[in-house]
Each structure stands twice: as structure tokens, then as C-alpha cells.
Amino acid sequence: MAHHPLVRGVRDVAALIDGHGRITGRARLVWILVFGGLFLDAYSNAALSAGLAPMTKQMHLSSDQVSLLTATAPALAIVFNPVGGWLASRIGRVPPLLAAKLFALGGALLAAFAGDFTTVWFGRVLVGVAYGIDFAVAMALLAEYTPASLSGRLNLWQGVWYIASTGNLALTLIFFEFDTGADIWRWSVGSAGVFAAALFVLQLRFLVESPSWLATRGRVADAVRNLDRLYGIKAEAGEPEDPADAPAAAKPVGFRQAGVLFRGRYLSRTVLSSVISLDQAMQYFAVGWYLPVISLAIFGESFEKATLGSMTFNAFGIAGGLLSAYAGRRMGLRLSSAAGFAVVLVVLVVMGLTFGHVPTWFAFILPVLFIFGHSAGPGANGKSIAALSYRSEVRALGTGVTGMIGSFGSVVGLYLFPQIKDGLGLGHTFLVLAVVPLSGLITCLLIKWEPTRAAAEDEQPLVGGAAAAPAAR
């Protein structure tokens, strides 16, 4: 009889996945499907952006209504990021992901067939709920599916984000060629519903619950079964050797135990991931208001040319997002974030000092460098570093809290900096905004935590924490 390794708890599960060192077979399909949810989140956001101008014209929206529609999804994500993390800790990773697809589908249908502003807004509420839940859970699940040697691949979500945004813009151009007129925004938003429905069916059929989460709940036999289903890893379920590893000790971590994120060894990790998440969201969504102006100036004021211009900027986001996986592996997530913040800092200072006094080609290069530096560094790491910094039983809550802080940064970027722009002008606004990447850069240099370089002995059982299973994953 062949001898199979014994699994007593989540540490053994993590060791087997790390030792396997590959994402193959069903694990690869599942990995792609989880990333598909992140694609949907980005696509849903881009769908509103691409169709906002014709929607505004058709429905006679005021500037306040436009601002409300724009900020609704990230505002709702502030609440539902931690809710998603809490659900994932309580009931598993897969059920919240499936629920998020249903919310996204409902939101897309409501908006696409809306006859008034209120209905469109309710649709965006559902999209915000889906966005908040999906991102918090998906990053935690991807971290638990991925061998430690391949952890840098989590940063690919940033490239997926820009690919989704570009894909929606391209599809919108196709709809434009079919002479959909002012209803083009309905096609753009409605197409997100098609993706949501397809993803729901595929995830329902193929997703496999995280073996690590199952082990934290004492369901070792189920964890062993899913290791086989995902990776073809043959193992045997055993009894925990230490009473602290017993199922009774594997209590789920909820909001009342969230304080564990802010004490002991987790304090510096939470501060680092939160600052990166907050600052990258603030800088991106603030400068995002300026990119359409550049696009119109470079590519012309027609719908087709402006859309092609936005796709050009996104192309550099795709390149940076894909490079972030390599940079994260070679430099570590902390130092690659610092490098990205440094690039963005220099670009914003130059934009602030030279705005309105440089040739058009130079004005085009600056935001290109901004997008590339952002996506290759902190833009990707803002999500990934949290997913890799916590043990399995607190990971979903940790990514949820970090996502909540990032969503708050999105709202601040969308609302606060446009107000500064109206008061100070665009050039001075860039100089003020430079404080944000400076904050991120300083934090990355001061806090030395690097999850991709962490030693296994770093992950010892929590003392007085919510759970005691001694696992890293």
C-alpha cells in the first residue's frame, strides 16, 4: 500500500500545496475562474465609465447625480469588503463568491433596463455589494490556492483589471458601430450581466472550497478530499496531535475578533497593507479625473477617438499589471510598491510644475508613466500584500478590512481632489496630491515586512487569538 502524507491541520495543508509547487489540472481552472470574478468587478466599473456621457445626456442627469453614480460602488465596498471577509470566515470562501455574481447580475439588469435615475442607482448599489464581497474573498482564496513560490502571481489581478476595462471599451466601440445611439450605455452595462451569469454557472460547477479553510474548521477529511480534487495530492486525514489544533479551537474570526489585526506581529502588516491600499486608491481615482482630458486633447473629441485614447492608457496599465507579478517576485511586494510610489511621486510633481507649459507629446507621456508606475507597483500590491500577510483563519477578514480602507481611498479620490482642483487649479492639485505617494513611499521604507520572503517559523500560533491552528495559509 502506498504511503500518503498525514494531514492533521492547516499547516500540513499549506505544506502540501507549497511542496506541490504548481497550479495544474483543476486548480488551474479554479484559479482562472476566481480571477474571472475580479475581471467582472473591473468590467462592471468600466461599463459605467464608458457609457456615462451618453447616459447623462439621455437621462438628463445633474452633476450631483453623476457623482453619486460614480461613487456608489466604491462607497458600498467600504461596508461590504469586511462583510465579505466575515462571511468567508464563517461559511467558507465559495458561497460568498457565488452570491457576488448574483448581485452583479441583478445590478446589471436593473441598470440596463432602467427608466429613471433611481433605478440605475439601485443597480449600482448591487454592483457595489458584489464588488465589495468578491474582491475581499477572491484575494484570500487565491492566496490559499497558490503555492508560496508562486505567490507573486496574485499581482496579475491588476493586469486583469486593465484588460477588463479595455475589453469593455472595445465592446462599447462595437456597439457604437451598430448605431445604438444614446442607448449605447445600456448595452455596455448590460453586457456585464452576461459575464456575471456565465461566471455564476461556471463557478457553481467547478469551484472547490479552500482546503486551508476546511482545515481551520477541523474538517480535515474534507480538506484532504479537496487537495486531491484540486491538485491530485494524495493524503490521509489524521487526528490533531496538539489539543490546540482540535476542531473546537478552530473558532471562526468575526468582527469582534478584528482587533487581532492590530496587535502583535499583525499590527505592522495591517498598517503596511492598509496604507498601500489607501494611497494607491486615492492617487489612482484622483488622477483618473485628468486622464479623460488628456485623451480628448491627444486623440480628438469624437466618441471613437476618445475611447481609443482611453484604451491606449489602459494598455500601459495592462503592461504594468503583468510586470507587477515579476517585480513582486524579484523585489518583493514592499519594495516594488515603494518603487511604484516613487515613480508616481516624481510624475505628479512634474505634472504640477509644468502643467499647461509643455508640448502635447510630453503631456501624454506623464500620465502614461503614472499609470505604468501605479499598476506595476502599489496598484497591484494593495490587494496582494494583505492576502499574503495573514493566517488562513484571519485572512479573509484581513483582506476585507484592507479592501474597506482602499475603497475609502477611492471615494476620497473621487470627491475630495476634484474639489481641490476647483479651488486651486489642476496644476496645484497635482502638487497637493503628491503627498499621497510620498506617504506610501515612506511607509514602505519604514515597515520591513515582506510576505514573499517570510520564513515559515514566522507563522506560529496566535497567543490569545481567535484560533490556534499553526498554519501560514
NUTI-957183 format. One line per field, with one value per residue (C-alpha): x, y, z; residue in three letters. Coordinates in steps of 0.001 Angstrom, whole numbers, plus 500000, padded with zeros to 6 digits. Layout:
BEGIN
xx	c(X, ...)
yy	c(Y, ...)
zz	c(Z, ...)
code	c(ALA, ...)
! end
This chain:
BEGIN
xx	c(500000, 501328, 502211, 500447, 501331, 499177, 497139, 496362, 495653, 496037, 499848, 500027, 497650, 499809, 502975, 501496, 500356, 503712, 505562, 503445, 504744, 502459, 498993, 497841, 494728, 491528, 493446, 494360, 490733, 489576, 492327, 491170, 487527, 488349, 490309, 487244, 485338, 487943, 487615, 483869, 484406, 486623, 484345, 481296, 483119, 484349, 480848, 479538, 482548, 482307, 478617, 478396, 478378, 475512, 473613, 473949, 472602, 469731, 468531, 469316, 471412, 472696, 476324, 475346, 473583, 476616, 478893, 476569, 476538, 480313, 480998, 478233, 480143, 483352, 481274, 479309, 482560, 483679, 480970, 480913, 484661, 484724, 481283, 482654, 485648, 483384, 481177, 484207, 485496, 482124, 480660, 483591, 485131, 482906, 479340, 480120, 481750, 478626, 476385, 478518, 477830, 474068, 474329, 476364, 473803, 470909, 472714, 473496, 469903, 468433, 470682, 470361, 466547, 466210, 463824, 464984, 467944, 466759, 466638, 470106, 471363, 469868, 471635, 474939, 474188, 474004, 477210, 478912, 477792, 479154, 482422, 482968, 482274, 484053, 487357, 487807, 487063, 488729, 492137, 492024, 491040, 493719, 496341, 495228, 495166, 498636, 501951, 504239, 506817, 504190, 502673, 503800, 501160, 498471, 499570, 498206, 494828, 495983, 496622, 493246, 491643, 493040, 492292, 488667, 488477, 489973, 487656, 484599, 485809, 486401, 482955, 481431, 483072, 481479, 478072, 478704, 479257, 475824, 474303, 472817, 472657, 472129, 471222, 474847, 475285, 472543, 474454, 477691, 476174, 474023, 476998, 478361, 475258, 476103, 479562, 478069, 475598, 478264, 480665, 477982, 477275, 480970, 481921, 478945, 480067, 483840, 484876, 486286, 486248, 489626, 491337, 493006, 489678, 488260, 491266, 490821, 487291, 488509, 487129, 490395, 488800, 487106, 490385, 492183, 489435, 489727, 493516, 493017, 490309, 492385, 495957, 495787, 497617, 497000, 496953, 495330, 493334, 494743, 493885, 495467, 498475, 498072, 494775, 495100, 494644, 491364, 488171, 486771, 489643, 489179, 486668, 485765, 487102, 484408, 484165, 484511, 487911, 489089, 491382, 493823, 494735, 496014, 498188, 501294, 503031, 499964, 499987, 502816, 501422, 497981, 499441, 501596, 498859, 496297, 498490, 499398, 495738, 494556, 497229, 497092, 493300, 493479, 496142, 494516, 490969, 492086, 494310, 491699, 489736, 492568, 493137, 489981, 491144, 494483, 492698, 490467, 493390, 495529, 493006, 490247, 486779, 484803, 483466, 485564, 488827, 488335, 487570, 490640, 492671, 491447, 492303, 495834, 496300, 494878, 497403, 500174, 498135, 497997, 501767, 502434, 499960, 501558, 505028, 503956, 503953, 507624, 508541, 506798, 508714, 512113, 511882, 509180, 505813, 507057, 509983, 508090, 505353, 507980, 509404, 505941, 505130, 508443, 507608, 504131, 505547, 508013, 505357, 502863, 505455, 506499, 502853, 502162, 505175, 504820, 501054, 499988, 503568, 504728, 504162, 501245, 503505, 505138, 501755, 500824, 503976, 503460, 500113, 501439, 504306, 501822, 499608, 502592, 504275, 500989, 499927, 503387, 503735, 501210, 498162, 498643, 500234, 497479, 495370, 498034, 500078, 497074, 496129, 499643, 500140, 497613, 496982, 494065, 491592, 492044, 493000, 489530, 488827, 492248, 491735, 488237, 489442, 492254, 489788, 487458, 490281, 491144, 487520, 487513, 490533, 488587, 485749, 488178, 489904, 486629, 485249, 487974, 490519, 488030, 487066, 490717, 491014, 488143, 489785, 493457, 493516, 494761, 498490, 498478, 496168, 498839, 501337, 498918, 498201, 501942, 501613, 499758, 502547, 505047, 503108, 503097, 506814, 507773, 505597, 507099, 510606, 509891, 507979, 510142, 507510, 507737, 505253, 507027, 510230, 508619, 510129, 507891, 508729, 507202, 503760, 503370, 500002, 498298, 498543, 495136, 493857, 490688, 492195, 495189, 495825, 499523, 499309, 500532, 497976)
yy	c(500000, 503420, 505676, 509053, 512095, 512670, 515870, 516954, 520631, 523665, 523737, 520350, 521518, 524563, 522450, 520047, 522866, 524636, 521374, 520687, 523996, 524091, 525242, 522480, 520488, 521569, 524014, 525983, 526145, 527187, 529816, 531269, 531299, 533183, 535704, 535855, 537384, 540137, 540626, 541072, 543649, 545731, 545235, 546428, 549584, 550256, 549679, 552685, 554808, 554059, 554846, 557684, 560526, 559173, 558112, 561623, 563093, 560637, 560765, 564460, 563755, 566545, 566745, 565607, 562551, 561702, 561985, 559764, 557085, 557216, 556857, 554417, 551189, 552105, 553591, 550344, 548390, 550207, 548270, 545028, 544352, 543425, 541815, 539589, 538723, 537900, 535668, 533883, 533195, 531882, 529910, 529337, 531055, 529742, 530733, 534490, 534397, 532838, 535347, 538200, 537038, 537120, 540659, 541703, 540127, 541864, 545202, 544954, 544073, 546834, 549468, 548217, 548349, 551396, 554163, 556652, 557656, 555898, 552510, 552979, 553922, 550809, 548808, 550408, 549598, 545907, 546185, 547801, 544955, 542428, 544332, 544574, 540913, 539454, 541260, 540532, 536829, 536231, 537504, 535395, 532298, 532869, 533147, 529808, 528114, 529360, 527709, 530089, 530007, 531402, 533994, 536844, 535705, 537237, 540584, 539510, 540786, 544291, 543271, 541524, 544767, 546793, 544020, 544057, 547839, 547745, 544908, 546880, 549930, 547770, 546212, 549656, 550698, 547663, 548650, 552178, 550831, 549176, 552642, 552048, 555810, 557151, 553626, 552562, 552768, 550149, 547717, 548450, 547951, 545017, 543120, 542908, 540905, 538351, 537849, 537634, 534927, 532897, 533156, 532123, 528940, 528100, 528859, 526886, 523917, 523976, 525926, 523834, 525017, 526013, 523051, 525526, 526967, 523482, 522557, 525635, 524413, 520964, 519362, 517588, 514780, 517329, 519225, 516045, 515311, 518785, 518568, 515555, 517246, 520375, 519159, 515376, 515364, 512100, 512421, 510891, 512628, 512310, 513449, 516713, 515970, 519091, 519821, 523423, 522127, 520416, 521450, 523022, 525506, 526468, 529190, 531473, 535004, 537665, 541416, 541050, 539447, 542007, 543528, 540696, 542543, 545499, 543851, 541740, 540780, 541674, 545384, 546367, 544160, 545711, 549227, 548478, 546814, 549437, 552409, 550882, 550121, 553582, 555591, 553666, 554089, 557808, 558574, 556500, 557787, 561379, 561458, 559412, 562635, 564108, 561199, 561798, 565385, 564130, 561558, 564177, 566529, 563859, 561797, 564268, 564917, 562291, 559305, 556825, 558723, 559469, 555789, 554701, 557163, 555638, 552186, 553414, 554493, 551162, 549313, 550663, 549599, 546072, 546068, 547361, 544939, 541961, 543196, 543527, 539735, 539637, 542706, 541293, 538030, 539656, 542680, 541687, 543393, 546062, 547305, 547113, 549213, 551710, 551916, 552466, 555176, 556872, 556941, 558334, 560939, 562245, 562263, 564219, 566811, 567259, 567459, 570060, 572217, 572015, 571817, 573945, 574747, 571603, 570141, 567769, 564745, 565395, 565881, 562444, 560708, 561851, 560100, 557059, 556873, 557423, 554518, 552234, 553004, 552700, 549382, 547778, 548609, 549729, 549334, 545566, 545145, 546980, 543813, 541112, 542073, 541754, 538354, 537060, 538657, 536753, 533199, 531344, 531891, 535676, 536130, 536865, 539392, 540984, 541359, 542672, 545376, 546369, 546454, 548649, 551132, 551067, 551712, 554676, 555974, 555589, 557714, 560345, 560446, 560823, 563597, 565449, 566108, 567401, 569968, 570895, 571202, 573676, 575760, 575581, 574601, 571370, 572074, 572854, 569895, 567554, 569047, 568542, 565002, 564219, 563911, 560615, 558615, 560254, 558804, 555385, 555557, 556485, 553731, 551100, 552144, 552187, 548891, 545948, 543183, 541221, 538320, 536741, 536460, 535401, 532395, 529504, 529894, 533366, 531777, 530472, 530006, 533147, 533810, 534629, 534994, 533701, 530469, 528355, 526235, 526807, 527479, 530091, 529528)
zz	c(500000, 499048, 501946, 501849, 503958, 507011, 507321, 510882, 510304, 508127, 508441, 506757, 504010, 503312, 503272, 500726, 498423, 498731, 498135, 495053, 493680, 490642, 489625, 487336, 486450, 488132, 490312, 487187, 486044, 489502, 489670, 486339, 487451, 490650, 488599, 486347, 489244, 489518, 485744, 486247, 489015, 486741, 483747, 485700, 486759, 483225, 481853, 483738, 482848, 479120, 478944, 481444, 478899, 476736, 479888, 481287, 478074, 477665, 481281, 481811, 484884, 487088, 488142, 491636, 490212, 488067, 491100, 493116, 490429, 490106, 493827, 494788, 494067, 495966, 498799, 499189, 499014, 502187, 504019, 502068, 501912, 505605, 505328, 502579, 504738, 507677, 505534, 504101, 507605, 508756, 505865, 503528, 500514, 497725, 498842, 499059, 495611, 494109, 495881, 494484, 490918, 491565, 492954, 489895, 487562, 489294, 489237, 485539, 484624, 486769, 485207, 481630, 481664, 483925, 483029, 485651, 487767, 490918, 489203, 487734, 491181, 492775, 490091, 491077, 494724, 493855, 491812, 494816, 497069, 494570, 494199, 497952, 498667, 495654, 495982, 499678, 499277, 495906, 497000, 500166, 498194, 495548, 498282, 499725, 496324, 495337, 496328, 498203, 495390, 493005, 495349, 493080, 490599, 492786, 491348, 487974, 489184, 488249, 484649, 484634, 485842, 482938, 480435, 481584, 481321, 477835, 476828, 477836, 475910, 472825, 473113, 473516, 470252, 468578, 469954, 468656, 465141, 465289, 465699, 469138, 469670, 473182, 474364, 473992, 477761, 478237, 476041, 477878, 481337, 480246, 478839, 482397, 483275, 480586, 482111, 485613, 484578, 482778, 485713, 488191, 486249, 485817, 489413, 490717, 488654, 489147, 492268, 495106, 498709, 500108, 501810, 504162, 505325, 505784, 507926, 510124, 510848, 511813, 508634, 507867, 505847, 503551, 503232, 502152, 499627, 498102, 497926, 495702, 493617, 493080, 492739, 492652, 496005, 497842, 501615, 504654, 507359, 510845, 514337, 515559, 517725, 519815, 521580, 520384, 516838, 517636, 515838, 518983, 518996, 515362, 516023, 513112, 513283, 513166, 513671, 517438, 516957, 514368, 516984, 516287, 513090, 515105, 517740, 517968, 514757, 512681, 513574, 511237, 508455, 508750, 508742, 505689, 503612, 504652, 503757, 500386, 499672, 500769, 498963, 495690, 495551, 496331, 493737, 491004, 491353, 491795, 488705, 486864, 486541, 484486, 482109, 480011, 479472, 478129, 475994, 474403, 473814, 472173, 470249, 469473, 470852, 468954, 470906, 468941, 469284, 472975, 473629, 471676, 473720, 476972, 475612, 474892, 478512, 479690, 477533, 479751, 482771, 481362, 480807, 484314, 485875, 484173, 485090, 488725, 489098, 488043, 490095, 493157, 492831, 492245, 494540, 496980, 497324, 499725, 497646, 494351, 495993, 497134, 493610, 492129, 494662, 493839, 490113, 490785, 493180, 490584, 487848, 489967, 490946, 487303, 486202, 488855, 487983, 484185, 483662, 480706, 479707, 477904, 474432, 473956, 473475, 476847, 478483, 477121, 478424, 482021, 482662, 480792, 483300, 486120, 485020, 484434, 487769, 489629, 488100, 488298, 491994, 494609, 492386, 492319, 495737, 497589, 497366, 497208, 500257, 502569, 501154, 501881, 505310, 507405, 508525, 506969, 509803, 509711, 506056, 504670, 507417, 506884, 503134, 503826, 506203, 503840, 500942, 503003, 503582, 499874, 498947, 501310, 499394, 496152, 497478, 498759, 495388, 493539, 495740, 497627, 494900, 492299, 494946, 495431, 491654, 491539, 494259, 493313, 489655, 488155, 488362, 492080, 492689, 491351, 493798, 496696, 495525, 495578, 499364, 498817, 497085, 499425, 502360, 500720, 499922, 503483, 504947, 502635, 503642, 507382, 507724, 506720, 506485, 503239, 502866, 499885, 501961, 505260, 506942, 507869, 511560, 511495, 511418, 514934, 516640, 517811, 521519, 522871, 519314, 517769, 516517, 517272, 514197, 513436, 509733, 507352, 504695)
code	c(MET, ALA, HIS, HIS, PRO, LEU, VAL, ARG, GLY, VAL, ARG, ASP, VAL, ALA, ALA, LEU, ILE, ASP, GLY, HIS, GLY, ARG, ILE, THR, GLY, ARG, ALA, ARG, LEU, VAL, TRP, ILE, LEU, VAL, PHE, GLY, GLY, LEU, PHE, LEU, ASP, ALA, TYR, SER, ASN, ALA, ALA, LEU, SER, ALA, GLY, LEU, ALA, PRO, MET, THR, LYS, GLN, MET, HIS, LEU, SER, SER, ASP, GLN, VAL, SER, LEU, LEU, THR, ALA, THR, ALA, PRO, ALA, LEU, ALA, ILE, VAL, PHE, ASN, PRO, VAL, GLY, GLY, TRP, LEU, ALA, SER, ARG, ILE, GLY, ARG, VAL, PRO, PRO, LEU, LEU, ALA, ALA, LYS, LEU, PHE, ALA, LEU, GLY, GLY, ALA, LEU, LEU, ALA, ALA, PHE, ALA, GLY, ASP, PHE, THR, THR, VAL, TRP, PHE, GLY, ARG, VAL, LEU, VAL, GLY, VAL, ALA, TYR, GLY, ILE, ASP, PHE, ALA, VAL, ALA, MET, ALA, LEU, LEU, ALA, GLU, TYR, THR, PRO, ALA, SER, LEU, SER, GLY, ARG, LEU, ASN, LEU, TRP, GLN, GLY, VAL, TRP, TYR, ILE, ALA, SER, THR, GLY, ASN, LEU, ALA, LEU, THR, LEU, ILE, PHE, PHE, GLU, PHE, ASP, THR, GLY, ALA, ASP, ILE, TRP, ARG, TRP, SER, VAL, GLY, SER, ALA, GLY, VAL, PHE, ALA, ALA, ALA, LEU, PHE, VAL, LEU, GLN, LEU, ARG, PHE, LEU, VAL, GLU, SER, PRO, SER, TRP, LEU, ALA, THR, ARG, GLY, ARG, VAL, ALA, ASP, ALA, VAL, ARG, ASN, LEU, ASP, ARG, LEU, TYR, GLY, ILE, LYS, ALA, GLU, ALA, GLY, GLU, PRO, GLU, ASP, PRO, ALA, ASP, ALA, PRO, ALA, ALA, ALA, LYS, PRO, VAL, GLY, PHE, ARG, GLN, ALA, GLY, VAL, LEU, PHE, ARG, GLY, ARG, TYR, LEU, SER, ARG, THR, VAL, LEU, SER, SER, VAL, ILE, SER, LEU, ASP, GLN, ALA, MET, GLN, TYR, PHE, ALA, VAL, GLY, TRP, TYR, LEU, PRO, VAL, ILE, SER, LEU, ALA, ILE, PHE, GLY, GLU, SER, PHE, GLU, LYS, ALA, THR, LEU, GLY, SER, MET, THR, PHE, ASN, ALA, PHE, GLY, ILE, ALA, GLY, GLY, LEU, LEU, SER, ALA, TYR, ALA, GLY, ARG, ARG, MET, GLY, LEU, ARG, LEU, SER, SER, ALA, ALA, GLY, PHE, ALA, VAL, VAL, LEU, VAL, VAL, LEU, VAL, VAL, MET, GLY, LEU, THR, PHE, GLY, HIS, VAL, PRO, THR, TRP, PHE, ALA, PHE, ILE, LEU, PRO, VAL, LEU, PHE, ILE, PHE, GLY, HIS, SER, ALA, GLY, PRO, GLY, ALA, ASN, GLY, LYS, SER, ILE, ALA, ALA, LEU, SER, TYR, ARG, SER, GLU, VAL, ARG, ALA, LEU, GLY, THR, GLY, VAL, THR, GLY, MET, ILE, GLY, SER, PHE, GLY, SER, VAL, VAL, GLY, LEU, TYR, LEU, PHE, PRO, GLN, ILE, LYS, ASP, GLY, LEU, GLY, LEU, GLY, HIS, THR, PHE, LEU, VAL, LEU, ALA, VAL, VAL, PRO, LEU, SER, GLY, LEU, ILE, THR, CYS, LEU, LEU, ILE, LYS, TRP, GLU, PRO, THR, ARG, ALA, ALA, ALA, GLU, ASP, GLU, GLN, PRO, LEU, VAL, GLY, GLY, ALA, ALA, ALA, ALA, PRO, ALA, ALA, ARG)
! end
